[in-house]
């Protein structure tokens, strides 16, 4: 059985981001060479966030996620996200980030993949999420950047260019 990955909006955004060439190139290589090794999912929250992006990128982003599995934004995930906010793990203005983690947790997704270092790929916050989820009986996804999931084969593709 394939491991599962939840693609947070920043990963999809990086695919077309000319302002961050390192992130863009690594994301594209990983997406094209390795993402198929995983069960890749997004949530309606990701789709909603992408729908708010102005053109010309909106159409490209939505096309990238169209073939991916869509997991539900459940009441349980909403309650879990509210718990993160109540406990001060996330500030209320970052409810979207709390919801991404809660959806991945509720659906027992192995990896939440993000380029968001400030609010998600952050060791201290991950430790607090781990403690909270464990105490509440929820699965704890690993929060990683695409770089964490790049194999030696994909790195070779880069060095051959």
Secondary structure as the mmCIF struct_conf table of DSSP 4:
data_model
#
loop_
_struct_conf.conf_type_id
_struct_conf.id
_struct_conf.beg_label_comp_id
_struct_conf.beg_label_asym_id
_struct_conf.beg_label_seq_id
_struct_conf.end_label_comp_id
_struct_conf.end_label_asym_id
_struct_conf.end_label_seq_id
STRN STRN1 UNK A 4 UNK A 7
HELX_RH_AL_P HELX_RH_AL_P1 UNK A 9 UNK A 15
TURN_TY1_P TURN_TY1_P1 UNK A 16 UNK A 16
TURN_TY1_P TURN_TY1_P2 UNK A 18 UNK A 19
HELX_RH_AL_P HELX_RH_AL_P2 UNK A 21 UNK A 33
TURN_TY1_P TURN_TY1_P3 UNK A 34 UNK A 34
HELX_RH_3T_P HELX_RH_3T_P1 UNK A 35 UNK A 37
BEND BEND1 UNK A 38 UNK A 38
STRN STRN2 UNK A 39 UNK A 43
HELX_RH_AL_P HELX_RH_AL_P3 UNK A 44 UNK A 51
TURN_TY1_P TURN_TY1_P4 UNK A 52 UNK A 52
BEND BEND2 UNK A 53 UNK A 53
HELX_LH_PP_P HELX_LH_PP_P1 UNK A 54 UNK A 54
TURN_TY1_P TURN_TY1_P5 UNK A 55 UNK A 56
HELX_RH_AL_P HELX_RH_AL_P4 UNK A 57 UNK A 66
TURN_TY1_P TURN_TY1_P6 UNK A 67 UNK A 67
BEND BEND3 UNK A 68 UNK A 68
STRN STRN3 UNK A 69 UNK A 71
HELX_RH_AL_P HELX_RH_AL_P5 UNK A 75 UNK A 86
TURN_TY1_P TURN_TY1_P7 UNK A 87 UNK A 88
BEND BEND4 UNK A 89 UNK A 90
HELX_RH_3T_P HELX_RH_3T_P2 UNK A 92 UNK A 94
HELX_RH_AL_P HELX_RH_AL_P6 UNK A 95 UNK A 106
TURN_TY1_P TURN_TY1_P8 UNK A 107 UNK A 108
BEND BEND5 UNK A 110 UNK A 110
STRN STRN4 UNK A 111 UNK A 113
TURN_TY1_P TURN_TY1_P9 UNK A 117 UNK A 120
BEND BEND6 UNK A 121 UNK A 121
HELX_RH_AL_P HELX_RH_AL_P7 UNK A 123 UNK A 136
TURN_TY1_P TURN_TY1_P10 UNK A 137 UNK A 137
HELX_LH_PP_P HELX_LH_PP_P2 UNK A 141 UNK A 141
STRN STRN5 UNK A 142 UNK A 144
HELX_RH_AL_P HELX_RH_AL_P8 UNK A 146 UNK A 149
HELX_RH_AL_P HELX_RH_AL_P9 UNK A 152 UNK A 160
#
